Amino acid sequence: MSDAVTPFILDVPQHALDDLQDRLARTRWPERETVDGWQQGVPLAAARAFVEHWQTGYDWRRCEAALNAVGQFTTEIDGLKLHFLHRRSPEPNALPIVITHGWPGSVIEFMKVIGPLTDPVAHGGRAEDAFHVVCPSLPGYGFSDRPAEGWPVPRIAKAWIVLMQRLGYARFVAQGGDWGSAVTTAIGASGDPAVAGIHLNMVVARPTPEDLADPTAAEKAALADLQRYSKDGNGYSQQQATRPQTLGYGLVDSPVGQAMWIYEKFREWTDCDGTPENALTRDEMLDDIMLYWLTGTGASSGRLYWESFGSFATETVQVPTGCSIFPKELFRASRRWAERQYPNIIHWNELPKGGHFAAFEQPELFVDELRKAFRTLR
């Protein structure tokens, strides 16, 4: 295994884009849903409008150029080639940070925050709040290799620590939501002296029977939302946690199938009042979807659920921890629930808007939260 870090220039072959257009043109559509709204999933009219934009109004080369402009690299760790974005700050005392996405996200989620985080002065901030930013693609996601063996959360966390040290960062912080929250929690619980602190925008903390006997109004609302999710919103996770390979045949073969599998989640999990385009543009959503379609990672990304869904990080994290709770997040722990697993909370804030894809939906709030959370750790 080599320790080399290799620049990665993205240049998708034109034939792959032509093949996508051909497949979109030959889509075999189902009939219309038998109810109004999104109760049975993405409505046919919404799906057709989204795909029409994909065919006639979307430019992949724009996204490709933006990714290349940030700075992309690959390196091999534990036998797997991993892809990551890396931008160093012009500020010499910047704090290194590794930011981890989840499903159905990707490094695309962080494109709007990399500039303000690395160069705060150019974005109306203070030089002392600068970060060196590293955004890896999870194994089996995007342009990271697809593992031929298990890569559960603890193994990913160890790889991220190696990655940061390989890049020359002897001391760093970590951030994440969704699966990134689990990876970041495992990094925080690792005991590695290089880890100065963590920040989470999805805090998974289980209430005790005593908590449930006397919940606050906010806790009651969070529990009600979680109950609705468990009853009517987690079919995707059960499928990916039990039969990711079977699901993968459809996702890898059909661009519309892959797109709707993700588009529905942008509607369900963003702060969008029922219309995903209220939170994210179609181009932004398609940028993310394209990282699944072009790489054919519909099956490999789902396997993380197979490998880790039953063992979501529950370790006690002693390092300083920041928590930002967005109102449309799937899991909204209260501080008293969180403090049992994260006893050293140095920042806690409940935001007025935003959902599961915090950096993607509310980049200014996200950047402000990271600056505040890590200010005392510099």
KALIN-V138172 format. One record per residue. N is the residue number from 1. SS is DSSP state (A for helix, B for strand, O for the rest). Layout:
# KALIN-V138172
[[N & SS] [N & SS]]
This chain:
# KALIN-V138172
[[1 & O] [2 & O] [3 & O] [4 & O] [5 & B] [6 & B] [7 & B] [8 & O] [9 & O] [10 & O] [11 & O] [12 & O] [13 & O] [14 & A] [15 & A] [16 & A] [17 & A] [18 & A] [19 & A] [20 & A] [21 & A] [22 & A] [23 & A] [24 & A] [25 & A] [26 & O] [27 & O] [28 & O] [29 & O] [30 & O] [31 & O] [32 & O] [33 & O] [34 & O] [35 & O] [36 & O] [37 & O] [38 & O] [39 & O] [40 & O] [41 & O] [42 & O] [43 & O] [44 & A] [45 & A] [46 & A] [47 & A] [48 & A] [49 & A] [50 & A] [51 & A] [52 & A] [53 & A] [54 & A] [55 & A] [56 & A] [57 & O] [58 & O] [59 & O] [60 & A] [61 & A] [62 & A] [63 & A] [64 & A] [65 & A] [66 & A] [67 & A] [68 & A] [69 & A] [70 & A] [71 & O] [72 & B] [73 & B] [74 & B] [75 & B] [76 & B] [77 & B] [78 & O] [79 & O] [80 & B] [81 & B] [82 & B] [83 & B] [84 & B] [85 & B] [86 & B] [87 & B] [88 & O] [89 & O] [90 & O] [91 & O] [92 & O] [93 & O] [94 & O] [95 & B] [96 & B] [97 & B] [98 & B] [99 & B] [100 & B] [101 & O] [102 & O] [103 & O] [104 & O] [105 & O] [106 & O] [107 & A] [108 & A] [109 & A] [110 & A] [111 & O] [112 & O] [113 & O] [114 & A] [115 & A] [116 & A] [117 & A] [118 & A] [119 & O] [120 & A] [121 & A] [122 & A] [123 & A] [124 & O] [125 & O] [126 & O] [127 & A] [128 & A] [129 & A] [130 & O] [131 & B] [132 & B] [133 & B] [134 & B] [135 & B] [136 & B] [137 & O] [138 & O] [139 & O] [140 & O] [141 & O] [142 & O] [143 & O] [144 & O] [145 & O] [146 & O] [147 & O] [148 & O] [149 & O] [150 & O] [151 & O] [152 & O] [153 & A] [154 & A] [155 & A] [156 & A] [157 & A] [158 & A] [159 & A] [160 & A] [161 & A] [162 & A] [163 & A] [164 & A] [165 & A] [166 & A] [167 & O] [168 & O] [169 & O] [170 & O] [171 & O] [172 & B] [173 & B] [174 & B] [175 & B] [176 & B] [177 & O] [178 & O] [179 & A] [180 & A] [181 & A] [182 & A] [183 & A] [184 & A] [185 & A] [186 & A] [187 & A] [188 & A] [189 & A] [190 & O] [191 & O] [192 & O] [193 & O] [194 & O] [195 & B] [196 & B] [197 & B] [198 & B] [199 & B] [200 & B] [201 & O] [202 & O] [203 & B] [204 & O] [205 & O] [206 & O] [207 & O] [208 & O] [209 & A] [210 & A] [211 & A] [212 & A] [213 & A] [214 & O] [215 & O] [216 & O] [217 & A] [218 & A] [219 & A] [220 & A] [221 & A] [222 & A] [223 & A] [224 & A] [225 & A] [226 & A] [227 & A] [228 & A] [229 & A] [230 & A] [231 & A] [232 & A] [233 & O] [234 & O] [235 & A] [236 & A] [237 & A] [238 & A] [239 & A] [240 & A] [241 & A] [242 & A] [243 & O] [244 & A] [245 & A] [246 & A] [247 & A] [248 & A] [249 & A] [250 & A] [251 & A] [252 & A] [253 & A] [254 & O] [255 & A] [256 & A] [257 & A] [258 & A] [259 & A] [260 & A] [261 & A] [262 & A] [263 & A] [264 & A] [265 & A] [266 & A] [267 & A] [268 & A] [269 & A] [270 & O] [271 & O] [272 & O] [273 & O] [274 & O] [275 & O] [276 & A] [277 & A] [278 & A] [279 & O] [280 & O] [281 & O] [282 & A] [283 & A] [284 & A] [285 & A] [286 & A] [287 & A] [288 & A] [289 & A] [290 & A] [291 & A] [292 & A] [293 & A] [294 & O] [295 & O] [296 & O] [297 & O] [298 & A] [299 & A] [300 & A] [301 & A] [302 & A] [303 & A] [304 & A] [305 & A] [306 & A] [307 & A] [308 & A] [309 & A] [310 & A] [311 & A] [312 & O] [313 & O] [314 & O] [315 & O] [316 & O] [317 & O] [318 & O] [319 & O] [320 & B] [321 & B] [322 & B] [323 & B] [324 & B] [325 & B] [326 & O] [327 & O] [328 & B] [329 & O] [330 & O] [331 & O] [332 & B] [333 & O] [334 & O] [335 & A] [336 & A] [337 & A] [338 & A] [339 & A] [340 & A] [341 & A] [342 & O] [343 & O] [344 & O] [345 & B] [346 & B] [347 & B] [348 & B] [349 & B] [350 & B] [351 & O] [352 & O] [353 & O] [354 & O] [355 & B] [356 & O] [357 & O] [358 & A] [359 & A] [360 & A] [361 & A] [362 & O] [363 & A] [364 & A] [365 & A] [366 & A] [367 & A] [368 & A] [369 & A] [370 & A] [371 & A] [372 & A] [373 & A] [374 & A] [375 & A] [376 & A] [377 & A] [378 & O]]
